[in-house]
Amino acid sequence: MRKEFDFGVVDEILSRHPANELSTIAVLQDIQEHYHYLPEEIFPRVAKALGVGEARLYGVATFYENFSLDPKGKYVIRCCDGTACHVRGSLPILNRLRETLGLSEEKKTTDDLNFTVETVSCLGACGLAPVLTVNGTVHAAMTPDKAMELLDELREEIAKEGENDA
């Protein structure tokens, strides 16, 4: 049985924006920032609140590459596979991350929703290659071993948060 969706966060986000079509992208960005994706449940409520059709809202969400309809992890790791990064060894980094987290090209997010690993064509930091980002923060001159150290740090953060929540 699926848990009932809590619209509290969505309603709070909607309250911060004018209730019109011009707010569409800003509202979707704020919702995605909170959930790390756009849950399907939000579309009818947001469409009604902004006075737009659900199809129009869905069209915006699928048109822009930065929006995701698939759940993403707390930590989104983007591995650059542009020319400079590829030549300097980004593929072994990507493969090690996927292997360690039990992910693949098809399965990008861990079951516990802690990690998402994606590839991007270029992060615009070619002089720092190979690079990856974690939630937008650039990590330069990566190696498979450095990526594992970074992954361990992120896991420690998750463990600390779990202790604080207990």
N, C-alpha and C positions, 0 to 999 in steps of 0.2 A: 504494500500500500504506500502510495506516495504522500509525503508530508505536505501539509497545507502551506502554500507560499505566504510569507509574511511581507506585506506591502508597506510596512512602516518606513523602511529606507527609501523606497520609491516615492512614497507620498511626501517625505521630507525633501527629497531632491526636487520634486515637482513644485513644491512650495517656494523654492528659491529662484524659480524662473518664471518669466511671463507666460501665461497660458495661451500661447499661439504657435503657429507653425515655425516661426523664426527661432524658436527655442529648441527645435528638434535635435540638432547635433549636440548642443551643449548638454541637454538632458541625457541623451544616450551616452555621451562621454562620461558623465558623472555616475550613471548607473553602472557602466562597464568598469569604471575605476573601483567601485565598491565590490562588485561581484566577480570581476576579472573576465566577464563575458556578459552577453545580454540574454538573460533567461527568457524563454518563450512566454512565460506567464505575464511579463510586463507589457507586452505589446497592446492588448486591448485597453488596459488602464491608461497607459501613456497616450495612446492615440486619442482616446476620449478626452483626456485632460488638455491636450494641445489642440484639439479640434481638427485632427487630420485622420485620414483613413488608415486602417491597419496595414493595408497593402502599401501605401505610401511610406509609412514608418519602416516597414520591413524592407522596402526598396532602398531606403537610405542606409539601413543597417547592413545590407548585403553589398551595396555599391562601394562603400569605403572599406579599404583593406584593413584599417586599424580596428574595425569592429569585428567581434567574434560572436557567433551564435553557439559555439561549443565551449563547455566549461574549461577554464584554464587554471593552472596551479597558482598557489600563493606566490611562488617565484617563477617568473617566465624568463627562461634562459634562451637567448637568441644567439645562435652561432653563425658568424659571418662565413659565407662561402664565395665571396667575391674573389676576383683573380688574385689579388695580393695575399689575402688570407689563405686561399686554397693552395697557392704555391708554397706558402710558409707553414703548411701543415694543419689546416683547420679540420680536415676530414678525420684524422685520428682522434682529435678532441671530441668531435661530434659522436663518433662511434663509441668512445669510452663513456661519455655521458649516457648515451642510450643504453649501452650494455649494463652499466651500473644501476640505472634506474628502471630497467626492464621495459624500455620504450623502443619504438621503431619509427620508420618513416610514416607509417599509418597511425600508430598509437603515440600521440605526442604528450599526453598528460598522465601522470601517475594516478592510480586508483584512489589514493588518499587526497588527491587534489593539492599536493604540496609543490609539485614541479611540473612545468611544461617545458619541453625542449623543441625549439623551432630553428629552422635555417632561414637566413635572409640573404638576399643577393649582395647587399653591400650595407655596411653600417657607417660608411664615410670616415673611417679611421684607418685608412690604408697604411699610413706610416707607422701604426702601432701593431700591425698584423703579426700573428693572427689574434683577432679580438672576439670577445663575446660580451653580451650585456646581460645583466640580471636586473629585471624591472627598470631598464633604462640606464643603469649605471655601467659604464664601459670598464672592461677588464682587459688590459693590453698584454701583448707578448705571452699569450697563453700557450701552455703545453698540456698534454693529457694529465700529467701529474699535478700541475697547478690547478687544472679544472677540478680534480678530485679534492684538493685542499679547499677550494672554494665551496664545493658541494658539502664537505664536512662542516665548514663554517655555517652554511645555511641550515644544515640539519641541527647543529647546536642551537641556532636561533629558534628553530621550531620546538626543540626540546625545552628550552628556557620558557618559551611562551606557554607550553603545556604545563610546566610546573607552576607558573604564575596563575594559570586558569584554575588549577586544582585547589 
